Structure formats: C-alpha cells, structure tokens
C-alpha cells in the first residue's frame, strides 16, 4: 500500500506540499457530504461488516483510491476512559507513555481490536486475499489513501472492505489508473502574522527544522507562501502536533477504577460492556461535537 505523502510518489501525489498552519479558536464542522457509514452494534462495539465492490478494469496498473475519516466512536472511548479513571487519569496516561507494560498493552489492544478498513482482493483463481489496511485516527480531517492493486488481466476487479460497524465514514471509493511518479515541491513560509501583527519569531520557528511553534486557543495565525508559476497545482498540508487534554470536574462522579482496569486487562469484554452506553449517545454526538466551543476565561 502507498499512502499519499509516503512511499512511492505515484500519480495523485500532490504537485506541491505546503506546510500550512492555521490555528483557530474553534473547529468548524466539515462541509456536509454524502458518506457511507453504518451505526455501531448495540451489543458489541467490535461487530464487523463487509462491503463488496466491483469495477470494470481499465487496463494497466490500477489502484483503489479511498477518502475516509473516523466517526466519533474513538473520541467517545477516549473521553469515557478519562471519566472512569477520574483523579487517577494523569497517572494512567503517563504510564501509557513511559511506564507499565500491561497498561500500554491494554491501551494498544483496544485500537488493534477495533482495527482499520481492511481491503480484500479476489485474484484470478477466485481466492480472496487481504492486501492492505487503512487505520488513520481522527474524526475531523479526511484521509486520502491510494492502494496499489495486484496486476491482473481480468475484465472486472472484485474488492471487499471489512470494518468495525460505526467506526468509519467512507466519502469516496474510486478505481484509478497509476500513470507515473509525481514529485512534490516543498515550500517554506515567507511571512507570518499573529493577531494581525507581523511575527518574525513565529516565522523563524516554522522555518527552523529543529524548532516548533507552540500556539494557544484564541490565537489567529496567517501564514504566507510564495507559489511557483504553475497552471494547476494541488496543495497538501504537512503538519505535526499535539494537544493537551484535561480533566473536567463534572466527569469526576463517574470515576470507576474497577471498570477502568477492565479496559486495560480485558478490552474485548470492555467494548461489549459499554456498547449500550455509546448507542444511547450515538445519535446526538455529531451535533454536540461540532457545536462545542472552547472559550478563554
């Protein structure tokens, strides 16, 4: 599997990769589009489903182009774990990073069990083979993936997608021809304004390979680039970052370390036990998520 932005730079790779950092006080809901999505199972959050696909083969080397993002299921699991851990949340999440092997293993195991979008291919003998898995985390940004398919002389191509129910939104599925490599031009910023004032310190931190720009809610950065002459170009964002999460007072009454230990020790049983909790909130989660706001005190 070749991802846009890694591995071989096949067609559909961007002509330009722009490191663009635009921080807003609030996240805006994405443009409403048609998405293929199934609701989660009411008794087991690990319940799987399969989608069968069939395409006419255009000839030559081809790939499956997928545009997708996660639902809010993993977001729910993260915040639900915080509420269960309560006052001990800081300790346990520190242990996930640097400490206890059983905590690290348990937290990884949940996401391994949930899995990604597995792609199956039916070869010319009629045998199904799982050839790739897409597992980019996050419900906000769309992930674009190109999966190179095995060479075939068949007139039609049969594919299968296997996912956890209610975990993924699929925006687009296309069979595309792979023509030639395309190499991106990487651009650095030439100017930065912070809250409408020129900020040379921020510019230096964005350009310097060994430095980072640390931002805070309420800050408005505008970053300028000089673009090369081109009749047409695609722009891709290349960023790295993190955010800081904190415990809310209203979550503390839900503290339950016994159930939290089930999360780490028996993740399969945990995901079955909380299915009804998620299902009760699933219908309204999108509205609540996209209409939430952070305000500075």
C-alpha positions, 0 to 999 in steps of 0.5 A, a space after each residue: 500500500 502507498 499512502 499519499 505523502 509516503 512511499 512511492 510518489 505515484 500519480 495523485 501525489 500532490 504537485 506541491 506540499 505546503 506546510 500550512 498552519 492555521 490555528 483557530 479558536 474553534 473547529 468548524 464542522 466539515 462541509 456536509 457530504 454524502 458518506 457511507 457509514 453504518 451505526 455501531 452494534 448495540 451489543 458489541 462495539 467490535 461487530 464487523 461488516 463487509 462491503 463488496 465492490 466491483 469495477 470494470 478494469 481499465 487496463 494497466 496498473 490500477 489502484 483503489 483510491 479511498 477518502 475516509 475519516 473516523 466517526 466519533 466512536 474513538 473520541 467517545 472511548 477516549 473521553 469515557 476512559 478519562 471519566 472512569 479513571 477520574 483523579 487517577 487519569 494523569 497517572 494512567 496516561 503517563 504510564 501509557 507513555 513511559 511506564 507499565 507494560 500491561 497498561 500500554 498493552 491494554 491501551 494498544 489492544 483496544 485500537 488493534 481490536 477495533 482495527 482499520 478498513 481492511 481491503 480484500 482482493 479476489 485474484 484470478 483463481 477466485 481466492 480472496 486475499 487481504 492486501 492492505 489496511 487503512 487505520 488513520 485516527 481522527 474524526 475531523 480531517 479526511 484521509 486520502 489513501 491510494 492502494 496499489 492493486 495486484 496486476 491482473 488481466 481480468 475484465 472486472 476487479 472484485 474488492 471487499 472492505 471489512 470494518 468495525 460497524 460505526 467506526 468509519 465514514 467512507 466519502 469516496 471509493 474510486 478505481 484509478 489508473 497509476 500513470 507515473 511518479 509525481 514529485 512534490 515541491 516543498 515550500 517554506 513560509 515567507 511571512 507570518 502574522 499573529 493577531 494581525 501583527 507581523 511575527 518574525 519569531 513565529 516565522 523563524 520557528 516554522 522555518 527552523 527544522 529543529 524548532 516548533 511553534 507552540 500556539 494557544 486557543 484564541 490565537 489567529 495565525 496567517 501564514 504566507 507562501 510564495 507559489 511557483 508559476 504553475 497552471 494547476 497545482 494541488 496543495 497538501 498540508 504537512 503538519 505535526 502536533 499535539 494537544 493537551 487534554 484535561 480533566 473536567 470536574 463534572 466527569 469526576 462522579 463517574 470515576 470507576 477504577 474497577 471498570 477502568 482496569 477492565 479496559 486495560 486487562 480485558 478490552 474485548 469484554 470492555 467494548 461489549 460492556 459499554 456498547 449500550 452506553 455509546 448507542 444511547 449517545 450515538 445519535 446526538 454526538 455529531 451535533 454536540 461535537 461540532 457545536 462545542 466551543 472552547 472559550 478563554 476565561 
